[in-house]
């Protein structure tokens, strides 16, 4: 029987030679078969190597600008080393190609010899199969040795094949065995040089070594004997990252089987590569499942997920609803053999970065990608802003508040924050104004950074203009929409580069006067202007810049209040100058010394001769007018009139209770202050004030002529004593009227109304004369006044006293008799129905005492004795 006719097939791995190939021709040796399969031309190898080198070089040149210097050098060096190795191999191939024919023959011979070797192997395996088949036909020899062991020992020394359970091991034996294994593992790992770097973090306990790869897995390995060449075998496997569940039995069995196979062939290096790749695949699977849940949840409509298992890549497309702002990112294995992200936006260069390996979270990875995208967007906006020459003088215009928020200073008092929504990719401007809302809407329709920056620039200009208009409106200014100022005048008067203008004014200003606010790219300026109608629009007839230092002070309440005062003062000065010219009153302008009356503004003063408009007995004729801006509490212009008083003036000792009037008797100077709107004539108000002072001077002179004691003298109030313990007060009312004031116990309160009328119509001199003449009479009246006695005043010189209980009445009248003041007391009971004449007073009516003259039905007396006489009459009637 020949070998080829045998029925048994060769064992696995053996090669079978076709039957006809073993025959040898009788007429000589057959030619060696030529091998040509899987041969590649050398030109193809050279071409592909050159193309690959060029592709890698281009890729490095595109990615190097985004890296730092160290990474650039490392990448370029790695490229050079790898390329050099490839070309060395190519050099070897080219050298071998010189002997291509001989090498091809060698390959043919080697291939033929290998075929012959396989033929001989097939013969050996066929004979082995025959031997095995013949064994079943042979009878076994008796096992005499085992029979003798049974007779002698009672049992065989061979294995029981677990038919007899072994004796349990003692704890000490187990501990000793585990200790020995720990020692063997320690020696084995200490003497082994091929432990992979990730496996150098390990611990030995319980007869096994546990390799801990942070953020990936933990694997337990053991050994079966103390042979240093014996292989490790895998005992257990666990994940060491979150989130994860315990390894299922099926996966554990697969990992154990494959791990032991790899340990047999490739050792620890192969085991690490196998488990590392397995763990990375599992992490990608977890991320893909988490991302799908997100895409079906809160990210619906904005997130698209694609998983390419063959490439081990998860493709993410986010912000899918934003035109021009869609972005791609891929999650996969980086060159550093860890999971990472390759960011592929449209408007920025791609970027690669690693993710957290200890805790796998798609939400964190997605946030990391989007936050980086937002950072690049905001950084690009800030870069465009700051690269413009306009904003080099405004370093605080745009500042990053965080990685995902930019602070944009629209105005000194209005700030907005630019952010990007994580879910939708919409740009968001924080703020409640209509301008901000409109700019936000426009931002989300743009696709490039330059357009977005221009929108923010326009927003700043419009916000400044709107805030200026709002502030001046709230401060009482009127914003006038004037759009027909001639462009040539704007360029000539206000300069080039004016983007917008706002015209403001005070309501009480003269027609044609305005403050024009001009807005340029990096400043706002104020101009005090007079606009007049002209051909082609309004022309700027007069113009003066208002120097204000900082942008935030232009429309602050304090600055606007000061601005209103200053500009109103200038208009007022203009009005007064015109008024003086109309009256042909000579005047002269002079500049005041610095800091006069606390004013920091160099406003001109005006000097003129007051004798041309008023006569004054207390002041010299040279008056000086000065203008100061009003304080923040009053929106009026301040005009100060100063001059010199006459030495003999009654005002030299008069004090003032108002800051508007200052009389310096020691230096002989006076100062009058007026608050007026600029459209009013200050000249008339000045004349009224001078008249008031002239009247006060006249009163003081009159009181001094009566030798009365002045207790309190001011321009608005005079208190004097006209009798012992009796005082009068003269006060100037708001209507500039002199009001008479008396205390509650003053006898003249009975006739205060009449005295006020005398003061108003006849003056202070008549008031004093009547008061001194009627004082004894009214003092007596205060003695006899009671509940049943009525004192009726007809006028300051005529009175009636009525006694209702006694039914009597008397009249008291003050008359002038031969230049003397006489009082006539007469019985007037007959003039009143039901009353009767007082007979009890007949003795008084007929008496003739010094200073008294009887008149039968009455009596006349001098003013000095009227008080005593009325007391006697009252006693007589009352008794």
C-alpha positions in Angstrom: 0.0 0.0 0.0 1.4 3.3 -1.1 1.4 6.5 1.0 -1.0 8.3 -1.4 -3.6 5.5 -1.2 -3.9 5.8 2.6 -7.3 7.0 3.9 -6.0 9.0 6.9 -5.7 12.7 6.5 -2.6 14.5 7.8 -2.8 16.4 11.0 -3.7 20.2 11.1 -1.0 22.5 9.7 0.6 19.8 7.4 0.8 20.6 3.7 -0.3 18.0 1.2 1.6 17.7 -2.1 -0.5 17.0 -5.2 0.0 13.5 -6.4 1.6 14.1 -9.8 4.3 16.3 -8.5 6.4 13.5 -7.0 6.9 11.7 -10.3 10.4 12.2 -11.8 10.9 12.0 -15.6 13.2 9.3 -16.8 14.8 11.6 -19.3 16.5 14.0 -16.8 15.8 16.5 -14.0 12.6 18.6 -14.3 13.0 22.4 -14.3 12.5 24.2 -11.0 9.0 26.0 -11.0 9.3 29.8 -11.3 7.6 31.8 -8.6 6.0 35.2 -9.7 3.0 35.7 -7.3 3.0 38.7 -4.9 6.0 40.3 -6.6 5.8 44.2 -6.7 7.9 46.3 -9.1 10.5 48.4 -7.4 9.2 51.5 -9.3 5.9 51.1 -7.5 7.6 50.9 -4.1 9.6 54.0 -4.8 6.6 56.0 -6.1 4.4 55.1 -3.1 7.1 55.9 -0.6 7.6 59.4 -2.2 3.9 60.1 -2.2 3.5 59.0 1.4 6.5 61.2 2.5 5.0 64.2 0.7 1.6 63.7 2.3 3.0 63.4 5.8 5.1 66.5 5.3 2.1 68.6 4.1 0.1 67.4 7.1 2.8 68.4 9.5 3.2 71.9 7.9 -0.5 72.5 8.3 -0.7 71.4 11.9 2.6 72.9 13.2 1.4 76.6 13.5 -1.2 75.7 16.1 1.3 74.0 18.4 4.0 75.4 20.7 7.7 75.3 20.0 8.4 72.1 21.9 5.7 70.1 20.2 6.7 71.5 16.8 10.3 70.3 17.3 9.2 66.9 18.6 6.8 66.3 15.7 9.3 67.4 13.0 12.0 65.2 14.6 9.8 62.1 14.7 8.9 62.7 11.0 12.6 62.9 10.0 13.6 59.8 11.9 10.7 57.8 10.5 11.3 59.0 7.0 15.0 58.2 7.3 14.2 54.6 8.3 11.9 54.1 5.3 14.5 55.4 2.9 17.2 53.2 4.4 15.0 50.2 3.7 14.4 51.5 0.2 18.2 51.7 -0.2 18.6 48.1 0.9 16.0 47.0 -1.6 17.6 48.9 -4.5 21.0 47.3 -3.7 19.4 43.9 -3.6 17.7 44.6 -6.9 21.1 44.5 -8.7 21.1 40.7 -8.2 17.4 40.3 -8.9 17.8 37.3 -11.3 20.0 35.3 -8.8 17.6 36.2 -5.9 14.6 35.1 -8.0 16.3 31.7 -8.6 17.1 31.4 -4.9 13.4 32.1 -4.2 12.4 29.4 -6.7 14.8 26.9 -5.1 13.6 27.6 -1.6 10.0 27.3 -2.7 10.8 23.9 -4.4 12.7 22.7 -1.3 9.8 23.7 0.9 7.5 21.7 -1.2 9.7 18.6 -0.9 9.8 19.1 2.8 6.1 19.0 2.9 6.1 15.8 0.9 8.3 14.1 3.4 6.1 15.5 6.3 3.1 14.0 4.7 4.7 10.6 4.6 5.7 10.7 8.2 2.1 11.7 9.3 0.7 8.9 7.1 2.9 6.3 8.8 1.9 7.7 12.2 -1.7 7.2 11.3 -1.1 3.6 10.3 0.6 3.0 13.5 -2.3 4.4 15.5 -4.8 2.3 13.6 -2.8 -0.9 14.2 -2.8 -0.2 18.0 -6.5 -1.1 18.3 -5.8 -4.6 17.1 -3.1 -5.3 19.8 -3.8 -6.9 23.2 -2.4 -5.1 26.2 0.1 -6.8 28.5 -0.9 -7.5 32.2 -0.1 -4.6 34.6 2.0 -6.7 37.0 3.5 -3.7 38.7 0.2 -2.2 39.8 -1.0 -5.7 40.9 2.1 -6.0 43.2 1.4 -2.5 44.6 -2.1 -3.5 45.5 -1.0 -6.7 47.2 1.8 -5.0 49.2 0.4 -1.6 49.9 -3.3 -2.2 49.7 -3.6 0.6 47.0 -2.0 1.8 43.9 0.4 4.7 43.9 -1.1 6.1 40.6 -3.6 9.0 40.5 -7.2 8.4 41.6 -8.4 10.8 38.8 -10.5 12.6 41.5 -12.6 9.6 42.2 -11.3 9.8 45.7 -11.6 13.3 47.2 -8.3 14.9 48.3 -7.6 15.8 51.8 -8.5 19.5 52.6 -5.5 21.8 52.8 -4.8 23.5 56.1 -4.8 27.3 56.4 -1.1 27.3 57.1 -0.5 25.4 53.9 -2.5 27.8 52.0 -0.8 30.8 53.5 2.6 29.3 52.9 1.7 28.5 49.3 0.4 32.1 48.7 3.5 33.5 50.4 5.7 31.4 48.1 3.8 32.6 45.1 4.2 36.2 46.2 7.9 35.8 46.6 8.2 34.1 43.2 6.2 36.8 41.6 8.3 39.5 43.2 11.5 37.8 42.0 10.1 37.2 38.6 9.0 40.8 38.0 12.2 42.2 39.6 14.3 40.2 37.2 12.2 40.9 34.1 13.1 43.8 31.9 10.3 43.6 29.4 7.5 44.8 31.7 5.5 47.4 29.8 5.5 50.9 31.1 1.8 51.0 31.9 2.2 47.7 33.9 4.9 49.1 36.2 2.2 50.2 38.6 1.4 46.8 40.2 0.8 45.1 43.6 1.4 41.6 44.7 -0.9 39.9 47.1 -2.8 36.6 47.6 -0.5 34.7 45.1 -1.3 37.0 42.2 0.1 40.2 40.7 -2.4 43.0 39.9 -1.4 45.5 37.2 -3.3 48.8 37.6 -3.6 51.0 34.5 -5.1 54.2 35.7 -8.3 55.2 33.9 -8.5 51.9 32.0 -8.4 48.5 33.7 -6.9 46.2 36.4 -5.8 42.7 35.5 -4.7 39.9 37.9 -2.0 37.4 36.7 -0.5 34.4 38.3 2.2 31.7 37.7 2.0 27.9 37.9 5.6 27.0 38.8 8.9 28.5 39.8 10.4 28.2 36.4 11.5 31.8 35.3 10.6 30.9 31.7 7.1 29.8 32.5 4.4 32.0 31.3 1.8 34.1 33.2 -1.8 33.2 33.1 -4.8 35.5 33.4 -6.9 35.2 36.6 -9.2 38.2 36.7 -10.0 41.5 34.8 -11.8 44.7 36.0 -12.5 48.2 34.6 -11.0 51.1 36.5 -13.0 54.0 35.0 -16.5 55.4 35.5 -19.2 54.9 34.7 -19.0 51.1 34.2 -20.7 47.9 35.4 -19.0 44.7 36.5 -17.6 42.5 33.8 -20.1 40.0 32.6 -19.2 36.3 32.8 -19.2 36.0 29.0 -16.9 38.9 28.6 -14.7 37.7 31.4 -14.4 34.3 29.8 -13.6 35.8 26.4 -11.0 38.1 27.9 -9.4 35.2 29.9 -9.2 33.0 26.8 -7.8 35.6 24.5 -5.5 37.0 27.2 -4.0 33.6 27.9 -3.4 33.1 24.2 -1.7 36.5 23.9 0.4 35.8 27.1 1.6 32.6 25.4 2.7 34.2 22.2 3.5 37.9 23.0 3.9 38.1 26.7 3.0 41.1 28.9 3.4 43.7 26.0 0.9 41.9 23.9 -1.5 41.5 26.9 -1.4 45.2 27.6 -2.0 46.1 23.9 -4.9 43.7 23.8 -6.6 44.8 27.0 -5.9 48.5 26.2 -7.6 48.3 22.8 -10.5 46.4 24.3 -10.9 49.0 26.9 -10.8 51.9 24.4 -13.5 50.1 22.3 -15.7 49.7 25.4 -15.2 53.4 26.3 -16.2 54.4 22.8 -19.3 52.3 23.0 -20.3 53.9 26.3 -19.8 57.4 24.8 -21.8 56.5 21.8 -24.7 55.3 24.0 -24.6 58.4 26.1 -24.5 60.7 23.1 -27.5 59.0 21.5 -29.4 59.6 24.7 -28.4 63.3 24.7 -29.4 63.6 21.0 -32.8 62.2 21.8 -33.2 64.4 24.9 -32.4 68.0 25.5 -30.2 68.2 22.4 -32.9 67.2 20.0 -32.6 68.9 16.7 -29.1 70.4 17.4 -27.0 67.3 17.7 -26.3 64.5 15.2 -24.3 61.4 16.1 -22.6 58.8 13.8 -20.6 55.8 15.0 -18.0 54.2 12.7 -17.1 50.9 14.4 -14.5 49.9 11.8 -12.6 53.2 12.4 -13.4 53.4 16.1 -14.6 56.9 15.6 -17.7 58.8 16.8 -18.6 61.7 14.6 -20.5 64.6 16.3 -22.2 67.4 14.5 -23.5 70.1 16.9 -25.3 73.5 16.4 -26.9 72.0 13.4 -29.6 74.7 13.3 -27.2 77.6 13.1 -26.4 78.8 9.6 -22.7 79.1 9.0 -21.8 78.0 12.5 -22.2 74.2 12.2 -19.2 72.3 13.5 -17.9 68.7 13.5 -15.9 66.8 16.0 -14.6 63.2 16.1 -14.0 61.2 19.2 -11.5 58.4 18.7 -8.0 57.0 19.6 -5.3 59.6 19.3 -1.7 58.9 18.4 -0.9 58.9 22.1 -3.1 55.7 22.4 -5.7 57.5 24.5 -9.2 58.7 23.8 -9.4 62.2 22.5 -11.3 64.7 20.3 -10.4 66.0 16.9 -12.2 69.3 16.5 -13.0 70.2 12.8 -14.7 73.6 12.6 -15.3 75.6 9.4 -13.8 79.0 10.3 -10.9 77.8 12.6 -8.0 75.4 12.1 -8.6 71.9 13.5 -7.5 71.0 16.9 -6.9 67.8 18.9 -7.1 67.4 22.6 -7.5 64.5 25.1 -10.5 63.9 27.3 -10.9 62.7 30.9 -9.9 59.0 31.0 -11.0 58.3 34.5 -14.7 59.2 34.1 -16.3 58.8 30.7 -19.1 61.4 30.3 -20.5 62.4 27.0 -21.9 65.5 28.6 -18.5 66.5 29.8 -16.9 65.8 26.4 -19.5 67.7 24.6 -19.2 70.6 26.9 -15.4 70.5 26.5 -15.8 70.7 22.7 -18.4 73.5 22.8 -16.6 75.5 25.4 -13.5 75.4 23.3 -15.5 76.4 20.2 -17.0 79.3 22.2 -13.6 80.4 23.4 -12.3 80.5 19.8 -15.3 82.5 18.7 -15.1 85.1 21.4 -11.3 85.3 21.1 -11.7 86.0 17.4 -14.2 88.7 18.1 -12.0 90.3 20.7 -9.0 90.1 18.4 -10.8 91.9 15.6 -11.9 94.5 18.0 -8.5 95.2 19.5 -6.7 95.1 16.1 -8.5 98.2 14.9 -6.8 101.5 15.5 -10.1 102.9 16.8 -10.0 100.8 20.0 -6.3 101.0 20.8 -7.1 104.0 23.0 -9.9 102.1 24.7 -8.3 99.1 26.5 -11.4 98.4 28.6 -13.8 98.4 25.7 -13.9 94.6 25.5 -12.5 92.4 28.3 -13.0 88.6 28.9 -15.0 87.9 32.1 -14.4 84.1 31.7 -13.5 81.6 29.0 -17.1 81.8 27.6 -18.1 85.4 28.3 -16.9 88.8 27.0 -17.7 92.1 28.6 -18.4 94.8 26.1 -18.5 98.4 27.4 -21.1 100.0 25.2 -21.1 103.2 27.3 -19.5 104.1 30.7 -22.9 103.2 32.3 -24.1 100.4 30.0 -22.4 97.1 29.7 -23.4 94.0 27.9 -22.0 90.5 28.0 -21.5 88.4 24.8 -22.0 84.7 25.3 -22.9 81.7 23.1 -25.7 79.3 24.0 -24.3 75.8 24.5 -27.3 74.0 23.0 -28.1 76.0 20.0 -24.9 78.0 19.3 -26.8 81.3 19.3 -24.9 84.4 20.2 -26.5 86.1 23.2 -26.1 89.7 24.4 -27.2 90.3 27.9 -29.3 93.4 28.3 -32.9 94.7 28.1 -32.6 97.6 25.6 -34.2 97.4 22.2 -30.8 98.1 20.6 -29.2 95.1 22.2 -32.1 92.9 21.2 -31.9 94.1 17.6 -28.1 93.5 17.6 -28.5 90.0 19.0 -30.9 89.1 16.2 -28.5 90.5 13.6 -25.6 88.6 15.1 -27.3 85.2 14.6 -27.8 85.9 10.9 -24.2 86.4 10.2 -21.7 83.8 9.2 -18.3 85.5 9.6 -16.5 87.2 12.5 -15.9 90.5 10.6 -19.7 91.1 10.2 -20.4 90.2 13.8 -17.7 92.7 15.0 -19.2 95.4 12.8 -22.6 94.8 14.3 -21.2 95.2 17.8 -19.4 98.4 16.7 -22.6 99.9 15.5 -24.4 98.8 18.7 -21.8 100.8 20.7 -22.3 103.9 18.7 -26.1 103.8 18.8 -26.0 102.9 22.6 -23.8 105.9 23.4 -26.1 108.2 21.4 -29.2 106.8 23.0 -27.8 107.1 26.5 -26.7 110.7 25.9 -30.2 111.5 24.7 -31.8 109.7 27.7 -29.6 111.3 30.2 -30.1 114.8 28.9 -33.8 114.2 28.7 -34.0 113.1 32.3 -31.9 116.2 33.3 -34.5 118.5 31.7 -32.9 119.0 28.4 -34.8 118.8 25.1 -33.4 116.5 22.4 -34.1 118.2 19.0 -34.0 116.0 16.0 -32.1 118.2 13.5 -30.9 116.4 10.4 -30.6 119.4 8.0 -27.3 120.9 9.2 -25.3 121.5 6.1 -22.6 118.8 5.7 -20.0 121.3 4.7 -20.5 123.2 7.9 -20.3 119.9 10.0 -16.9 119.0 8.4 -15.6 122.6 8.8 -16.8 123.3 12.3 -16.9 119.8 13.9 -14.2 118.0 11.9 -14.2 114.8 9.8 -15.2 111.4 11.1 -18.5 112.4 12.7 -20.8 109.4 12.6 -23.9 110.8 14.3 -25.0 114.1 15.8 -27.5 114.9 18.6 -28.8 118.4 19.2 -29.9 119.4 22.7 -31.0 122.6 24.4 -32.7 124.0 27.5 -36.4 124.9 27.0 -35.9 128.5 28.2 -33.1 129.2 25.9 -33.3 131.8 23.1 -34.3 130.4 19.7 -31.3 129.2 17.7 -29.0 128.2 20.5 -28.0 124.6 20.8 -25.4 122.2 22.1 -24.5 119.8 19.3 -23.1 116.4 20.4 -20.9 114.8 17.8 -20.1 111.0 17.9 -16.9 109.7 16.4 -15.4 106.2 16.6 -13.5 106.8 19.8 -14.8 110.0 21.3 -17.8 112.2 21.7 -17.5 116.0 21.6 -19.8 118.9 22.6 -20.1 122.1 20.7 -22.0 125.3 21.9 -23.5 126.5 18.6 -25.9 129.0 17.2 -27.8 127.7 14.2 -29.5 129.9 11.7 -31.6 129.1 8.6 -29.6 129.2 5.4 -29.8 127.9 1.9 -29.5 124.2 1.9 -30.3 123.7 5.6 -29.1 125.2 8.8 -25.7 126.9 9.0 -23.5 127.2 12.0 -23.4 130.9 12.7 -21.3 130.7 15.9 -19.5 127.7 17.4 -17.4 127.1 20.5 -16.1 123.7 21.8 -16.9 122.6 25.3 -13.9 120.8 26.8 -15.0 117.9 28.9 -12.4 115.4 29.9 -13.8 111.9 30.2 -16.5 110.1 28.3 -18.4 109.1 31.5 -18.6 112.7 32.7 -20.3 114.0 29.5 -23.8 113.0 30.5 -23.5 112.5 34.2 -26.1 114.4 36.2 -23.5 116.6 37.8 -21.9 117.4 34.5 -25.2 118.1 32.7 -26.3 120.4 35.5 -23.0 122.3 35.3 -23.2 122.3 31.5 -26.7 123.8 31.7 -25.5 126.5 34.0 -22.4 127.4 32.0 -24.2 127.6 28.7 -27.2 129.4 30.2 -24.8 131.9 31.7 -23.2 132.6 28.4 -26.6 133.2 26.8 -27.6 135.4 29.7 -24.4 137.4 29.3 -25.3 137.8 25.6 -28.8 139.1 26.5 -27.5 141.6 29.1 -24.9 143.0 26.7 -27.7 143.6 24.1 -29.9 145.2 26.7 -27.2 147.6 27.8 -26.5 148.5 24.2 -30.2 149.2 23.6 -30.2 151.7 26.6 -27.0 153.3 25.4 -25.4 152.4 28.7 -21.7 152.2 28.5 -20.2 149.0 29.8 -16.8 147.4 29.9 -15.8 143.7 30.0 -13.0 142.5 32.2 -11.7 139.0 33.0 -12.0 138.1 36.7 -9.1 136.7 38.7 -8.9 132.9 39.0 -11.3 131.1 41.4 -13.5 134.1 42.1 -16.5 133.0 44.1 -15.4 129.5 43.7 -15.9 129.4 39.9 -13.4 127.5 37.8 -14.7 128.9 34.6 -13.1 132.0 33.1 -16.3 134.0 32.4 -16.0 137.7 31.6 -17.4 140.3 34.0 -19.2 143.5 33.2 -18.9 147.0 34.7 -21.3 149.9 34.1 -22.6 153.1 35.7 -25.8 152.5 37.8 -26.7 156.2 37.8 -28.0 155.8 34.3 -30.7 153.4 35.4 -31.4 154.1 39.2 -30.7 156.6 41.9 -29.2 155.3 45.2 -28.4 157.2 48.4 -26.5 154.3 49.9 -24.2 153.0 47.1 -21.8 154.5 44.7 -22.7 154.4 41.0 -20.0 151.9 39.8 -21.5 148.4 39.6 -19.9 145.2 38.5 -21.7 142.1 37.2 -20.1 138.7 37.3 -21.5 135.3 36.2 -21.0 131.9 37.9 -22.5 128.6 37.0 -25.4 127.4 39.2 -25.0 124.6 41.7 -26.5 121.1 41.2 -29.5 121.9 43.2 -30.8 124.8 41.1 -31.1 124.9 37.4 -30.6 128.7 37.1 -27.9 131.1 36.2 -26.1 133.0 38.9 -25.4 136.7 38.5 -23.4 138.6 41.1 -23.6 142.4 41.4 -20.9 144.0 43.5 -20.1 147.6 44.4 -19.1 150.1 47.1 -21.4 151.7 49.8 -21.4 155.3 50.9 -19.6 155.8 54.2 -22.7 157.5 55.8 -25.0 154.8 54.6 -27.5 153.5 57.1 -26.6 150.0 55.9 -23.1 150.0 57.3 -24.4 148.2 60.5 -27.1 146.2 58.9 -26.8 142.4 58.8 -28.3 140.1 56.1 -30.1 136.8 56.7 -29.7 135.7 53.1 -26.7 134.5 51.1 -28.0 136.5 48.1 -27.2 139.8 49.8 -23.9 140.5 51.5 -23.2 143.9 53.1 -19.7 144.4 54.4 -19.9 147.6 56.4 -16.3 147.3 57.6 -14.9 147.4 54.1 -17.8 149.4 52.6 -18.6 146.7 50.0 -21.9 145.0 49.0 -22.7 141.9 46.9 -26.1 141.0 45.4 -26.7 137.6 43.9 -29.5 136.7 41.4 -30.7 133.4 40.0 -32.5 133.9 36.7 -33.1 131.9 33.5 -31.2 133.3 30.6 -34.3 134.5 28.7 -35.2 137.0 31.6 -33.7 140.5 31.8 -31.5 140.6 34.8 -31.5 144.4 34.7 -35.1 144.8 35.8 -34.6 142.3 38.7 -31.5 144.3 39.8 -33.5 147.5 39.8 -36.2 145.8 42.0 -33.6 144.6 44.4 -31.9 148.0 44.7 -35.4 149.5 45.3 -35.9 147.0 48.2 -32.6 148.0 49.7 -33.4 151.7 49.3 -36.6 151.2 51.1 -34.8 149.4 54.0 -32.4 152.3 54.2 -35.3 154.8 54.3 -37.0 152.9 57.2 -33.8 152.7 59.2 -33.3 156.5 58.7 -36.8 157.2 59.9 -36.5 155.1 63.0 -33.2 156.8 63.8 -34.9 160.2 63.5 -37.5 159.1 66.2 -34.6 158.0 68.4 -36.0 154.5 68.6 -33.9 151.6 69.7 -33.1 149.2 66.9 -32.7 145.6 68.2 -32.5 143.5 65.0 -31.8 145.1 61.6 -31.5 143.2 58.3 -32.8 143.8 54.8 -35.7 141.5 55.4 -36.6 142.2 59.0 -36.4 145.2 61.4 -37.2 144.9 65.1 -37.3 148.1 67.2 -38.6 149.2 70.6 -41.0 152.2 70.4 -42.0 152.1 74.1 -40.7 150.4 77.2 -41.2 146.6 76.7 -43.1 147.2 73.5 -41.6 146.2 70.1 -42.6 146.3 66.5 -41.3 144.0 63.8 -41.2 145.0 60.1 -40.8 142.0 57.7 -40.4 141.9 54.0 -42.9 139.3 52.5 -42.5 137.2 49.4 -44.4 139.9 47.5 -41.8 142.4 48.6 -44.3 144.0 51.0 -43.5 145.3 54.5 -45.5 143.5 57.1 -46.1 144.7 60.6 -45.7 142.3 63.4 -46.8 142.8 67.1 -46.5 140.4 70.1 -49.7 139.0 71.7 -49.6 141.4 74.8 -49.0 144.5 72.8 -51.9 147.1 73.2 -51.6 148.0 69.5 -52.8 144.6 68.4 -56.4 146.1 68.7 -55.6 148.3 65.7 -52.9 146.2 63.9 -55.0 146.1 60.8 -55.3 149.9 60.7 -51.6 150.3 61.4 -50.7 148.0 58.5 -52.9 150.1 56.3 -51.1 153.2 57.4 -47.7 151.6 56.8 -48.8 150.6 53.3 -50.3 153.9 52.3 -48.6 156.6 54.4 -45.3 155.1 55.3 -43.4 154.3 58.4 -43.3 157.9 59.8 -47.1 158.1 60.0 -47.2 154.6 61.5 -44.8 155.7 64.3 -46.8 158.9 64.9 -50.1 157.1 65.3 -48.6 154.4 67.4 -47.0 156.8 69.9 -50.2 158.9 70.1 -52.5 156.0 70.7 -50.3 154.1 73.1 -51.8 155.6 76.4 -55.3 155.2 75.2 -54.9 151.6 74.1 -53.0 150.8 77.2 -55.9 152.1 79.3 -58.3 150.0 77.1 -56.4 146.9 78.0 -57.1 147.6 81.7 -60.8 148.1 81.4 -61.5 145.3 78.9 -63.6 142.5 80.5 -66.2 140.0 79.5 -69.2 142.5 79.8 -67.3 145.5 78.4 -66.7 145.8 74.6 -64.0 148.0 73.1 -65.0 148.8 69.5 -62.4 150.4 67.2 -63.7 152.7 64.4 -60.3 153.8 63.4 -57.0 154.5 65.1 -58.4 157.8 66.4 -62.0 156.8 67.3 -63.3 154.2 69.7 -66.5 153.2 71.6 -66.7 151.4 74.9 -70.0 149.6 75.6 -71.1 148.4 79.0 -73.9 146.0 78.3 -74.7 145.2 82.0 -75.0 148.9 82.9 -76.5 149.9 79.6 -74.0 152.7 79.1 -71.7 153.7 76.3 -68.9 156.2 75.9 -67.0 157.4 72.8 -63.3 158.1 72.9 -61.8 160.3 70.1 -58.2 161.5 69.5 -58.0 165.0 68.0 -55.4 167.7 67.2 -56.1 170.9 69.1 -53.8 173.9 68.6 -50.9 171.5 67.7 -51.5 169.3 70.7 -53.0 165.8 70.9 -56.3 165.9 72.9 -58.6 163.0 73.8 -62.4 163.7 73.9 -64.4 161.3 76.1 -68.2 161.7 75.6 -71.3 159.9 76.8 -73.0 158.2 73.8 -75.6 156.1 75.6 -78.4 158.1 74.0 -77.3 157.1 70.6 -78.0 153.4 71.4 -81.6 152.2 71.8 -82.3 151.0 75.4 -79.2 152.7 76.8 -79.2 155.7 79.2 -76.7 158.4 80.0 -74.4 157.7 82.9 -75.4 160.1 85.7 -72.7 158.5 87.8 -70.1 160.3 85.6 -71.6 163.8 85.9 -69.0 164.7 88.5 -66.3 163.7 86.2 -67.8 165.5 83.2 -67.9 168.8 85.2 -64.4 168.6 86.8 -61.7 170.9 85.6 -58.3 169.5 86.7 -54.9 170.3 85.2 -54.9 168.8 81.7 -58.7 168.3 81.8 -61.6 170.3 80.6 -65.3 169.4 81.5 -67.9 169.4 78.8 -71.1 168.5 80.8 -71.7 165.3 78.8 -68.1 164.5 78.4 -64.6 165.6 79.1 -61.4 166.6 77.1 -58.0 165.8 78.3 -54.4 165.7 77.2 -53.0 162.4 76.0 -50.8 162.1 79.0 -53.7 161.8 81.5 -56.1 159.8 79.4 -55.1 156.5 81.0 -56.0 157.8 84.5 -59.2 159.5 83.3 -60.5 156.4 81.6 -59.8 154.3 84.7 -62.0 156.7 86.8 -64.8 156.7 84.2 -64.7 152.9 84.1 -64.8 152.6 87.9 -67.7 155.0 88.1 -69.8 153.1 85.5 -68.9 149.7 86.8 -69.9 150.6 90.4 
